[in-house]
Amino acid sequence: MIHNISIQTSPKNKVPEKLRPALDYIHENLDQVPSIEEMSRLCSLSPSYFSRTFRKAMDESFVGYVNRIKIERAVEMLKTGNKSVNYIAAKLGYTDASYFIKVFKRYTGTTPLAYRRRGPVSEPLQRIAI
């Protein structure tokens, strides 16, 4: 199944201000691979508290959120351009295109090339428990 993606910052539509620096960083630096440790320092929180707070506020894990946001951007790039899958993977911080394809398929149910060929349908992107 192919999924269309609805970008949402938080399912509860209210992100705690203490997480805002991490969310801003993630969205502004999609070519990076942020760690929980880096993001917790950015928010002046311990890694364990950051992780718990993030999961509670966003209704998904930090890693799941980062991957979902990157895959949402990949879908936009596939729909609006003709860049190669390798280019898109590198642009989104994936050093291994095979891993990018695996993550893309986990979230969308199809490979990037198949997604580009067939286009999206009206199902939202799946949240994956990681």
Secondary structure, 3 states (H helix, E strand, C coil): CCCCCCCCCCCCCCCCHHHHHHHHHHHHCCCCCCCHHHHHHHCCCCHHHHHHHHHHHHCCCHHHHHHHHHHHHHHHHHHHCCCCHHHHHHHCCCCCHHHHHHHHHHHHCCCHHHHHHHCCCCCCCCCCCC
